């Protein structure tokens, strides 16, 4: 009998409902989190390697530019290049009555200038082939001697182009002279080998070799990987290492099993599993004039899936807890299941026959008690909503009536002004008629709300009406308007009221000493990108640089100080432009002692208005 009871069925159902979803959730959560973390890590590391390759390219470009400075001063007596050239052929320099000077001073000073141009330079060696002379600068010490044993390093690709030799221990290039406080073979360096040609031929005059410490490579690499959990390698196309983390790699080739990277791809990734490494191998090709190779980054699965395992452990703990709680809850709920449900059935029957004010007291504080209260609250809410619906309908009728009244008043005022204007004509006062017509046109333009967009011609006419009234106030001799709009832009659509607020701002702030000889210019055109540019300029006092910068910052901020009326007006215009025509709209401010210029930039406009105002 027990196994057929509601209690046993409910307990079994609750346990199954908790165990199955929890188990499935834990399994799917683990695999989904692992795949999500992998995709995210690949995307992020791909960006890091791409940026690192760009930084590395910039670094090698800077090295190339510094090395090419050896060609400065061609055919100039006393220059670095001339000193190298004269060592081969003295007739290549300007002829004078004096003997050719010793090149030691020129060599030492020019090499020192090159040495101080980059703090990562460890040693510079210039070998002049014609006289087999080594010029070496190391730790600020210059040595010059004949070197019969040195052989210039050949480019591995068989050409005479400059190239970078991968990391190796430093050496003295066969120079016999000693350097104080220096022991060769201690410092790891990479070397730029730069042949110096006799321009414009392909004859090589000298071989410039610059040893660089690995500090700058370490700085570039540090931004691309986590030294504690990841590995990074920079190697040339032959697998020779330019940089790697740790010790013991200098002079060693990249011989790991995963080092056979695809040659037909600039960047990518692949999974790798062997006895030494299991994880993701990411690579980025580097192609510069001096160096061609790859940046390789290794991310192990252990590090990659740490977060996934942590999240899975948390989910498993939560799942076990839910199963235990579900079992206990199933027992407790089944014990008090029957009595509360009967009371709820009786209550719903009373509601069904229309007794919405009926009430039931919960017999317990468990889920059934909560359900009882929620059903009671729901019934009360339904009753309140029915009453509120009647009140809302009455309020809507009232608001509709007020809206109709509000529409009548502007039309009444406008019609009254028209009647007064007609009377002024009959009484022989055309000036008054013009003023009343301008005022009425402004009222009608401002009060028409059925379309927030107008043509540029309509907006310009509104500004002209505004200035006609201002001319009557201050005198036409004290106020002039220049309106210059290209014909093809007059039909373009713009938001209503974007020009008049700016002109009104000019009256308020640009002429504190009174309106005298005021000139306002409004010009509109399309630029080469087919953006609509509207420029408003006055001849007022302008504004200080601090105030100009303050207004520009206000235009960039989301909120403005309510006391700054000028900033609010400009921000209002910019906000409406962006709201109605797109985020690409802009407002530019310029000011000097001769006035202020406001430029509206509207990149998207329509040729015809969507709806003509009535």
C-alpha positions as CSV (number, residue, x, y, z in Angstrom):
1,X,0.0,0.0,0.0
2,X,2.8,2.4,0.9
3,X,4.4,2.2,-2.6
4,X,1.0,3.2,-4.1
5,X,0.4,6.1,-1.8
6,X,0.6,9.8,-2.8
7,X,3.4,10.3,-0.4
8,X,5.8,7.7,-1.9
9,X,5.0,8.8,-5.4
10,X,5.6,12.4,-4.5
11,X,8.9,11.6,-2.8
12,X,10.1,9.6,-5.7
13,X,9.0,12.2,-8.2
14,X,10.8,15.0,-6.3
15,X,14.0,13.0,-6.0
16,X,14.0,12.1,-9.7
17,X,13.2,15.7,-10.6
18,X,16.2,16.8,-8.6
19,X,18.7,14.1,-9.4
20,X,18.3,13.8,-13.2
21,X,18.4,17.6,-14.0
22,X,21.2,18.1,-11.5
23,X,23.3,15.3,-13.1
24,X,22.7,16.4,-16.6
25,X,23.4,20.1,-15.6
26,X,26.7,19.2,-14.1
27,X,27.8,17.1,-17.1
28,X,26.7,19.7,-19.7
29,X,28.0,22.6,-17.6
30,X,31.5,21.0,-17.5
31,X,31.7,20.4,-21.2
32,X,30.1,23.7,-22.2
33,X,32.3,25.7,-19.7
34,X,35.4,23.9,-21.0
35,X,34.6,24.6,-24.7
36,X,33.6,28.2,-23.8
37,X,36.8,28.8,-21.9
38,X,38.8,27.2,-24.8
39,X,37.2,29.5,-27.4
40,X,37.6,32.5,-25.2
41,X,41.3,31.7,-24.5
42,X,42.0,31.1,-28.2
43,X,40.4,34.4,-29.1
44,X,42.1,36.4,-26.4
45,X,45.5,34.8,-27.0
46,X,45.2,35.3,-30.7
47,X,44.7,39.1,-30.1
48,X,47.6,39.1,-27.8
49,X,49.9,37.4,-30.3
50,X,48.7,39.7,-33.1
51,X,49.5,42.8,-31.0
52,X,52.8,41.3,-29.9
53,X,53.7,40.7,-33.6
54,X,52.9,44.3,-34.3
55,X,55.1,45.5,-31.4
56,X,57.9,43.2,-32.5
57,X,57.6,44.5,-36.1
58,X,57.7,48.1,-34.8
59,X,60.8,47.2,-32.7
60,X,62.7,45.7,-35.7
61,X,61.6,48.7,-37.9
62,X,63.1,51.0,-35.3
63,X,66.4,49.0,-35.3
64,X,66.4,49.1,-39.1
65,X,66.0,52.9,-39.1
66,X,68.8,53.4,-36.6
67,X,71.2,51.1,-38.6
68,X,70.4,52.9,-41.8
69,X,71.6,56.2,-40.3
70,X,75.1,55.0,-41.4
71,X,74.1,56.4,-44.9
72,X,73.6,59.9,-43.6
73,X,75.9,62.5,-45.0
74,X,76.8,60.8,-48.3
75,X,79.4,62.8,-50.1
76,X,79.9,65.1,-47.1
77,X,83.4,65.3,-45.8
78,X,83.7,64.1,-42.2
79,X,80.5,62.0,-42.2
80,X,80.2,58.4,-41.1
81,X,79.6,57.1,-44.6
82,X,82.5,59.2,-46.0
83,X,84.9,57.8,-43.4
84,X,83.9,54.3,-44.4
85,X,84.2,55.1,-48.2
86,X,87.6,56.8,-47.9
87,X,89.0,53.7,-46.3
88,X,88.5,52.0,-49.7
89,X,89.0,54.8,-52.1
90,X,90.2,58.2,-51.1
91,X,89.1,59.7,-54.4
92,X,85.5,59.2,-53.3
93,X,85.7,62.2,-51.0
94,X,85.9,65.9,-51.8
95,X,89.5,66.9,-52.8
96,X,91.4,69.3,-50.7
97,X,95.0,70.4,-50.2
98,X,95.3,68.7,-46.9
99,X,95.8,65.0,-46.1
100,X,92.9,62.8,-45.3
101,X,92.3,62.8,-41.5
102,X,92.4,59.7,-39.4
103,X,89.0,58.1,-39.2
104,X,89.3,56.9,-35.6
105,X,87.6,60.0,-34.1
106,X,84.7,59.8,-36.6
107,X,84.2,56.1,-36.1
108,X,84.2,56.4,-32.3
109,X,81.8,59.4,-32.2
110,X,79.4,57.9,-34.8
111,X,79.3,54.5,-33.1
112,X,78.8,56.1,-29.8
113,X,75.8,58.1,-31.1
114,X,74.4,54.9,-32.4
115,X,75.1,53.2,-29.1
116,X,73.3,55.8,-27.1
117,X,70.2,55.8,-29.4
118,X,69.0,52.5,-28.0
119,X,69.5,51.5,-24.4
120,X,69.2,47.8,-25.3
121,X,72.4,47.9,-27.5
122,X,75.1,45.8,-25.9
123,X,77.9,46.0,-28.5
124,X,78.5,47.5,-31.9
125,X,81.1,46.1,-34.4
126,X,81.9,47.8,-37.7
127,X,84.2,45.8,-40.0
128,X,85.6,47.8,-43.0
129,X,86.4,45.2,-45.7
130,X,88.9,47.2,-47.7
131,X,91.4,47.5,-44.9
132,X,90.1,44.6,-42.7
133,X,89.6,47.0,-39.8
134,X,87.4,46.3,-36.8
135,X,85.8,49.2,-35.0
136,X,84.2,48.0,-31.8
137,X,82.2,49.9,-29.1
138,X,81.5,47.9,-26.0
139,X,80.3,49.2,-22.6
140,X,81.3,52.8,-23.7
141,X,84.8,51.7,-24.7
142,X,86.0,52.0,-28.3
143,X,88.7,49.8,-29.9
144,X,90.1,50.0,-33.4
145,X,92.4,47.4,-34.8
146,X,93.2,45.4,-37.9
147,X,91.4,42.1,-37.9
148,X,92.7,39.5,-40.3
149,X,90.7,36.6,-38.9
150,X,87.1,38.0,-38.9
151,X,84.7,36.8,-41.5
152,X,81.4,38.6,-41.9
153,X,78.3,36.5,-41.0
154,X,76.4,35.4,-44.1
155,X,72.6,35.7,-44.5
156,X,71.2,32.1,-44.2
157,X,68.9,32.8,-47.2
158,X,72.0,33.3,-49.4
159,X,71.4,37.1,-50.1
160,X,73.3,40.1,-48.9
161,X,70.2,41.7,-47.2
162,X,70.3,42.7,-43.6
163,X,69.1,40.1,-41.2
164,X,68.8,39.3,-37.5
165,X,70.9,36.5,-36.0
166,X,69.0,34.6,-33.3
167,X,70.0,34.7,-29.6
168,X,73.6,33.6,-28.8
169,X,76.2,34.3,-26.2
170,X,78.1,37.6,-26.9
171,X,81.6,37.5,-28.4
172,X,84.3,40.1,-29.5
173,X,84.2,39.4,-33.3
174,X,87.9,38.4,-33.2
175,X,89.0,41.7,-31.7
176,X,92.2,41.1,-29.7
177,X,92.1,44.3,-27.6
178,X,90.6,43.8,-24.2
179,X,87.8,45.7,-22.5
180,X,87.9,46.4,-18.8
181,X,85.3,44.7,-16.6
182,X,84.1,42.5,-19.5
183,X,84.1,38.7,-19.8
184,X,82.9,37.4,-23.2
185,X,80.3,34.7,-23.5
186,X,78.2,35.7,-20.5
187,X,75.5,37.9,-21.9
188,X,72.8,36.5,-24.2
189,X,72.2,38.8,-27.2
190,X,70.7,38.8,-30.7
191,X,72.6,40.5,-33.5
192,X,71.6,42.7,-36.4
193,X,73.9,42.2,-39.4
194,X,73.7,45.2,-41.7
195,X,75.9,45.4,-44.8
196,X,76.9,48.9,-45.9
197,X,76.9,49.3,-49.6
198,X,78.8,51.7,-51.9
199,X,75.8,53.5,-53.3
200,X,74.4,53.2,-55.8
201,X,76.2,49.9,-56.6
202,X,75.8,46.5,-54.8
203,X,79.4,46.5,-53.6
204,X,79.7,46.0,-49.8
205,X,82.0,48.5,-48.1
206,X,81.6,47.4,-44.5
207,X,79.6,45.1,-42.2
208,X,77.8,46.6,-39.3
209,X,76.9,44.2,-36.5
210,X,74.8,45.4,-33.5
211,X,74.3,43.1,-30.5
212,X,71.1,43.8,-28.6
213,X,70.4,42.6,-25.1
214,X,67.2,40.6,-24.7
215,X,65.5,43.1,-22.3
216,X,63.3,44.7,-24.9
217,X,62.2,41.3,-26.2
218,X,61.4,40.3,-22.7
219,X,59.2,43.5,-22.3
220,X,57.4,42.8,-25.5
221,X,56.9,39.1,-24.6
222,X,55.7,39.8,-21.1
223,X,52.6,41.4,-22.5
224,X,51.7,38.2,-24.4
225,X,51.8,35.5,-21.8
226,X,51.6,34.5,-18.1
227,X,55.1,33.5,-17.1
228,X,53.9,31.3,-14.3
229,X,51.5,29.1,-16.3
230,X,52.2,29.6,-20.0
231,X,55.2,29.3,-22.3
232,X,56.2,31.6,-25.1
233,X,58.8,31.2,-27.9
234,X,60.0,33.6,-30.7
235,X,61.9,31.7,-33.4
236,X,62.9,32.4,-37.0
237,X,61.7,30.3,-40.0
238,X,64.6,27.9,-39.5
239,X,63.5,27.1,-35.9
240,X,66.4,29.1,-34.3
241,X,65.2,30.8,-31.1
242,X,65.2,34.5,-30.7
243,X,63.6,34.5,-27.3
244,X,62.2,31.9,-24.8
245,X,61.5,31.9,-21.1
246,X,63.8,30.3,-18.6
247,X,67.4,29.3,-18.9
248,X,69.5,27.1,-21.1
249,X,67.7,27.9,-24.4
250,X,70.2,30.4,-25.9
251,X,71.8,29.0,-29.1
252,X,69.4,26.0,-29.1
253,X,67.0,25.2,-31.9
254,X,63.2,24.8,-31.4
255,X,63.0,21.0,-31.7
256,X,59.7,20.2,-29.8
257,X,57.3,17.9,-31.6
258,X,54.8,20.7,-32.1
259,X,57.4,23.0,-33.7
260,X,56.4,21.9,-37.2
261,X,54.1,24.9,-37.8
262,X,52.0,25.2,-40.9
263,X,53.8,27.3,-43.5
264,X,50.8,28.5,-45.4
265,X,49.0,30.3,-42.5
266,X,49.8,33.6,-40.9
267,X,48.3,32.6,-37.6
268,X,46.3,29.8,-36.0
269,X,46.2,27.2,-33.4
270,X,46.0,23.4,-32.9
271,X,45.8,20.9,-30.1
272,X,48.8,18.9,-29.1
273,X,49.3,15.9,-26.8
274,X,52.6,14.1,-26.0
275,X,54.7,13.2,-23.1
276,X,56.0,16.8,-22.6
277,X,53.0,18.9,-23.3
278,X,49.2,18.6,-23.6
279,X,47.3,21.7,-24.5
280,X,46.8,24.4,-27.2
281,X,49.6,25.6,-29.4
282,X,48.9,29.1,-30.8
283,X,51.2,30.8,-33.4
284,X,51.5,34.1,-35.2
285,X,53.7,34.8,-38.2
286,X,56.1,37.8,-38.0
287,X,57.3,39.1,-41.4
288,X,59.6,42.2,-41.3
289,X,62.6,43.2,-43.5
290,X,65.0,42.1,-40.8
291,X,63.3,39.1,-39.3
292,X,60.9,36.4,-40.5
293,X,59.6,33.9,-38.0
294,X,56.9,32.9,-35.6
295,X,55.6,33.7,-32.1
296,X,54.5,30.5,-30.5
297,X,52.5,30.3,-27.2
298,X,51.7,27.1,-25.3
299,X,48.6,27.0,-23.0
300,X,48.3,23.7,-21.1
301,X,45.0,22.0,-20.7
302,X,45.6,21.9,-16.9
303,X,45.7,25.6,-16.8
304,X,43.0,26.1,-19.4
305,X,40.4,23.9,-17.6
306,X,41.1,25.0,-14.1
307,X,38.0,27.3,-14.1
308,X,35.9,24.6,-15.7
309,X,36.8,22.1,-13.0
310,X,36.2,24.6,-10.3
311,X,32.8,25.5,-11.7
312,X,31.9,21.8,-12.0
313,X,32.9,21.1,-8.4
314,X,30.6,24.0,-7.3
315,X,27.8,22.7,-9.4
316,X,28.2,19.2,-8.1
317,X,28.0,20.4,-4.5
318,X,25.0,22.4,-5.3
319,X,23.4,19.4,-7.0
320,X,24.0,17.1,-4.0
321,X,22.6,19.7,-1.7
322,X,19.5,20.1,-3.9
323,X,18.9,16.4,-3.9
324,X,19.0,16.2,-0.1
325,X,16.8,19.2,0.3
326,X,14.4,17.7,-2.3
327,X,14.1,14.5,-0.4
328,X,13.3,16.2,2.9
329,X,11.0,18.6,1.2
330,X,9.1,15.7,-0.5
331,X,8.5,14.0,2.8
332,X,7.3,17.2,4.6
333,X,5.2,18.3,1.7
334,X,3.5,14.9,1.4
335,X,2.5,14.8,5.1
336,X,0.6,18.1,4.9
337,X,-0.6,17.6,1.3
338,X,-4.2,16.6,1.7
339,X,-5.8,19.1,4.1
340,X,-4.6,22.4,2.6
341,X,-5.6,21.3,-0.9
342,X,-9.2,20.6,0.2
343,X,-9.4,24.1,1.7
344,X,-8.1,25.6,-1.5
345,X,-10.7,23.7,-3.6
346,X,-13.5,25.0,-1.4
347,X,-12.1,28.6,-1.7
348,X,-11.8,28.4,-5.5
349,X,-15.4,27.2,-5.7
350,X,-16.6,30.3,-3.9
351,X,-14.5,32.5,-6.2
352,X,-15.9,30.6,-9.2
353,X,-19.5,31.7,-8.2
354,X,-18.4,35.4,-8.0
355,X,-17.5,35.8,-4.3
356,X,-14.2,37.7,-5.0
357,X,-14.2,39.1,-1.5
358,X,-13.9,35.6,0.0
359,X,-11.0,34.9,2.3
360,X,-9.1,31.8,3.5
361,X,-6.6,31.6,6.3
362,X,-3.5,29.5,5.6
363,X,-3.2,26.5,7.9
364,X,0.6,26.3,7.7
365,X,3.7,28.2,6.7
366,X,4.9,25.8,4.1
367,X,4.5,25.9,0.3
368,X,0.8,25.3,0.6
369,X,0.4,28.1,3.0
370,X,2.3,30.4,0.6
371,X,0.1,29.1,-2.2
372,X,-3.0,29.9,-0.2
373,X,-1.8,33.5,0.5
374,X,-0.8,34.0,-3.1
375,X,-4.2,32.8,-4.4
376,X,-5.9,35.1,-1.9
377,X,-3.7,38.0,-3.0
378,X,-4.3,37.1,-6.6
379,X,-8.1,37.2,-6.1
380,X,-7.9,40.5,-4.2
381,X,-5.7,41.9,-7.0
382,X,-8.2,40.7,-9.7
383,X,-11.0,42.5,-7.7
384,X,-8.8,45.7,-7.5
385,X,-7.9,45.5,-11.2
386,X,-11.6,45.3,-12.1
387,X,-12.3,48.5,-10.1
388,X,-9.2,50.2,-11.3
389,X,-10.2,49.5,-14.9
390,X,-13.3,51.5,-14.5
391,X,-11.4,54.4,-12.9
392,X,-8.7,54.2,-15.7
393,X,-11.4,54.4,-18.4
394,X,-12.9,57.5,-16.8
395,X,-9.4,59.1,-16.5
396,X,-8.7,58.3,-20.2
397,X,-11.9,60.1,-21.2
398,X,-10.9,63.1,-19.1
399,X,-7.4,63.2,-20.6
400,X,-8.8,63.0,-24.1
401,X,-11.1,65.9,-23.4
402,X,-8.2,68.0,-22.1
403,X,-6.1,67.1,-25.1
404,X,-8.8,68.3,-27.4
405,X,-9.0,71.5,-25.5
406,X,-5.3,72.0,-25.7
407,X,-5.4,71.6,-29.5
408,X,-8.1,74.2,-29.7
409,X,-6.2,76.9,-27.8
410,X,-3.2,77.3,-30.1
411,X,-5.4,77.4,-33.2
412,X,-7.5,80.1,-31.5
413,X,-4.4,82.2,-30.8
414,X,-3.1,81.7,-34.3
415,X,-6.4,82.6,-35.9
416,X,-6.7,85.7,-33.5
417,X,-3.3,86.9,-34.7
418,X,-4.3,86.4,-38.3
419,X,-7.4,88.6,-37.7
420,X,-5.2,91.3,-36.0
421,X,-2.8,91.2,-38.9
422,X,-5.6,91.6,-41.5
423,X,-6.9,94.6,-39.5
424,X,-3.4,96.2,-39.5
425,X,-3.4,96.0,-43.3
426,X,-6.8,97.6,-43.6
427,X,-5.6,100.4,-41.3
428,X,-2.5,101.0,-43.4
429,X,0.2,99.4,-41.1
430,X,2.0,96.8,-43.2
431,X,5.0,96.8,-40.8
432,X,2.7,95.6,-38.0
433,X,1.3,93.0,-40.3
434,X,4.8,91.6,-41.1
435,X,5.6,91.4,-37.4
436,X,2.3,89.7,-36.5
437,X,2.8,87.3,-39.5
438,X,6.3,86.4,-38.3
439,X,5.1,85.9,-34.7
440,X,2.1,83.7,-35.9
441,X,4.4,81.6,-38.1
442,X,6.7,81.0,-35.1
443,X,3.8,80.0,-32.9
444,X,2.4,77.7,-35.5
445,X,5.9,76.1,-36.2
446,X,6.5,75.6,-32.4
447,X,3.1,74.3,-31.6
448,X,2.8,71.8,-34.4
449,X,3.8,68.4,-32.9
450,X,2.5,65.9,-35.4
451,X,6.0,65.6,-37.0
452,X,9.3,66.3,-35.2
453,X,11.2,66.4,-38.5
454,X,11.1,69.3,-41.0
455,X,13.0,70.4,-44.1
456,X,16.1,72.6,-43.6
457,X,14.3,75.3,-45.6
458,X,11.4,75.3,-43.0
459,X,13.9,75.4,-40.1
460,X,15.7,78.4,-41.8
461,X,12.4,80.2,-42.3
462,X,11.7,79.8,-38.6
463,X,15.0,81.5,-37.8
464,X,14.3,84.3,-40.2
465,X,11.0,85.0,-38.5
466,X,12.7,85.0,-35.1
467,X,15.3,87.5,-36.3
468,X,12.6,89.8,-37.9
469,X,11.1,90.2,-34.5
470,X,14.5,90.8,-33.0
471,X,15.3,93.4,-35.6
472,X,12.1,95.2,-34.6
473,X,13.2,95.1,-31.0
474,X,16.8,96.2,-31.4
475,X,16.6,98.0,-34.8
476,X,17.3,96.7,-38.2
477,X,20.5,98.8,-38.4
478,X,21.9,96.9,-35.4
479,X,21.1,93.3,-36.5
480,X,21.7,91.6,-39.8
481,X,21.4,88.0,-40.9
482,X,23.3,86.2,-43.7
483,X,21.6,83.0,-44.8
484,X,23.5,80.9,-47.4
485,X,22.2,77.4,-48.0
486,X,23.1,75.3,-51.0
487,X,20.0,74.6,-53.1
488,X,20.4,70.9,-53.0
489,X,20.3,70.7,-49.2
490,X,17.2,72.9,-48.6
491,X,14.9,69.8,-48.9
492,X,16.9,67.7,-46.5
493,X,15.2,66.5,-43.3
494,X,16.5,67.7,-39.9
495,X,14.9,67.7,-36.5
496,X,12.7,70.7,-35.7
497,X,14.1,73.6,-33.5
498,X,17.9,73.0,-33.9
499,X,18.9,76.4,-35.3
500,X,16.8,78.9,-33.4
501,X,18.0,77.8,-29.9
502,X,21.6,78.3,-31.0
503,X,20.8,81.8,-32.4
504,X,19.0,82.6,-29.2
505,X,22.1,81.5,-27.2
506,X,24.1,84.0,-29.3
507,X,21.9,86.8,-28.2
508,X,22.1,85.8,-24.6
509,X,25.8,85.3,-24.3
510,X,27.7,86.8,-27.2
511,X,26.6,90.5,-26.8
512,X,26.7,91.4,-23.0
513,X,27.1,95.1,-23.8
514,X,24.0,95.3,-26.0
515,X,22.9,94.5,-29.5
516,X,24.9,96.8,-31.7
517,X,26.2,96.0,-35.2
518,X,25.3,92.3,-34.7
519,X,26.0,90.0,-37.6
520,X,24.8,86.5,-37.7
521,X,25.7,84.1,-40.5
522,X,24.1,80.7,-41.2
523,X,25.7,78.6,-44.0
524,X,24.9,75.1,-45.1
525,X,26.7,72.7,-47.5
526,X,27.5,69.1,-48.2
527,X,31.1,68.0,-47.7
528,X,33.0,65.4,-49.7
529,X,31.6,62.7,-47.5
530,X,28.1,63.9,-48.2
531,X,27.7,65.0,-44.7
532,X,25.4,68.0,-44.1
533,X,27.4,70.8,-42.4
534,X,25.4,73.8,-41.0
535,X,27.6,76.6,-39.6
536,X,26.2,79.4,-37.4
537,X,28.6,82.3,-36.6
538,X,28.3,85.6,-34.8
539,X,30.6,88.6,-34.4
540,X,30.3,88.8,-30.6
541,X,32.9,88.8,-27.9
542,X,33.8,85.1,-28.2
543,X,34.6,83.1,-25.1
544,X,37.8,82.3,-23.1
545,X,39.6,79.0,-23.9
546,X,38.6,77.6,-20.4
547,X,34.9,78.3,-21.0
548,X,35.2,76.8,-24.5
549,X,36.8,73.6,-23.2
550,X,34.2,73.4,-20.4
551,X,31.3,73.5,-23.0
552,X,33.0,70.9,-25.1
553,X,33.3,68.6,-22.1
554,X,29.6,69.3,-21.3
555,X,28.6,68.1,-24.8
556,X,30.5,64.8,-24.2
557,X,28.9,64.2,-20.7
558,X,25.6,62.3,-20.1
559,X,24.3,64.8,-17.7
560,X,24.8,68.6,-17.3
561,X,24.7,71.0,-14.4
562,X,21.2,72.6,-14.4
563,X,22.7,76.0,-13.9
564,X,24.6,76.1,-17.2
565,X,21.8,77.3,-19.6
566,X,24.2,77.7,-22.5
567,X,25.5,74.1,-22.2
568,X,22.0,72.7,-21.7
569,X,20.7,74.4,-24.9
570,X,23.6,73.1,-27.0
571,X,23.3,69.6,-25.4
572,X,19.6,69.6,-26.1
573,X,20.2,70.2,-29.8
574,X,22.9,67.6,-30.0
575,X,20.8,65.0,-28.1
576,X,17.8,65.5,-30.5
577,X,20.0,65.2,-33.5
578,X,21.4,61.9,-32.4
579,X,18.1,60.6,-31.2
580,X,16.3,61.2,-34.5
581,X,19.1,61.0,-37.1
582,X,21.7,58.7,-35.5
583,X,24.7,58.6,-33.2
584,X,27.0,59.9,-35.9
585,X,25.7,63.5,-35.6
586,X,28.0,66.0,-33.9
587,X,28.2,69.6,-32.7
588,X,31.6,71.5,-33.0
589,X,32.4,74.6,-31.1
590,X,35.0,77.2,-32.1
591,X,35.6,80.6,-30.6
592,X,38.1,83.5,-30.7
593,X,38.1,87.2,-29.9
594,X,36.1,87.8,-33.1
595,X,33.1,85.6,-32.4
596,X,31.8,82.1,-31.9
597,X,31.1,79.4,-34.5
598,X,28.8,76.4,-34.0
599,X,28.9,73.7,-36.6
600,X,26.3,70.9,-36.8
601,X,27.5,67.7,-38.5
602,X,24.7,65.5,-39.8
603,X,26.0,62.4,-41.7
604,X,22.6,61.0,-42.6
605,X,19.7,63.1,-44.1
606,X,16.7,62.4,-46.3
607,X,15.9,64.2,-49.4
608,X,12.2,64.8,-48.8
609,X,10.2,65.2,-45.6
610,X,8.3,62.2,-44.4
611,X,5.2,64.2,-43.8
612,X,4.3,67.8,-44.5
613,X,3.1,69.8,-41.6
614,X,-0.4,71.1,-41.9
